[in-house]
Amino acid sequence: MAIDASAQVHPSAVIEEGAVIGPDCQIGPFSVVGPKVKLGRGVIVKSHVVLAGNTEIGDETVIFPFACIGEVPQDLKFDGEETYLIIGKRNRIREGATMNPGTAGGGNYTRVGDDCLFMTGAHVGHDAHVGNRVIMANQSALAGHCIVDDDVIIGGLSGIHQWVRIGRGAIIGAVTMVTNDVLPHGLVQGPRGKLDGLNLVGLKRRGVAREDITALRAAFQTLAQGDGPFIDRAKRITEDSESEYVKQMAEFILGASDRSFLTPS
């Protein structure tokens, strides 16, 4: 094992041979760090945490008690192959959260970006890709192969179906089941998630210009009430707008997808 001299490791913690503990890390009582785990600078692992598998955790991430990070995927096809979980910097992973590595059938990697918050009991499934500044509230869950772009908020007790994509800046309400792709900056809510509008509050909080918000609203109206098939409407929304946010929405809709879309109500 390689434990930096500046790291603080509680005597009751178990650091297995081969683990790499970076500078200024703190490992709390009764936590277990597996032989293929690598911790960056200033990672804080509180008590009773399990870190397993080929897991890399970025600088200044904090992991709270009873989280289980990097254990084998919940996929019956997994057969012990070498797969990976890569977690970025400055994340907050709260009590009881779980994250699984990838599978051979899903590209071998699960990835989490920077500055995310995973609240109590949140779950990130195998082969999921999570962007930056994502918030997953209490007991929310991502199934395998999901893609969640930057600045997404997922409400408590919500579930995201496997292979679903959630576009940048979208918000998912509490107790919502999402079975189809969600447009960038979309607002989804209800027991079976429906696309009820745009995440206007999130756009304003991030300082998006008024003209871009107006352009997004016009584009959303075209998607909801325009003529022709949904894909054709998506192709048209950039014809009348130079907004980068509208272009982002169109590119998302026209991109590759394994699920259909939640379409505007």
Summary of the structure (lengths in Angstrom):
residues: 265
radius of gyration: 20.0
end to end distance: 55.5
largest distance: 67.4
contacts: 965
relative contact order: 0.08
helix: 16%
strand: 28%
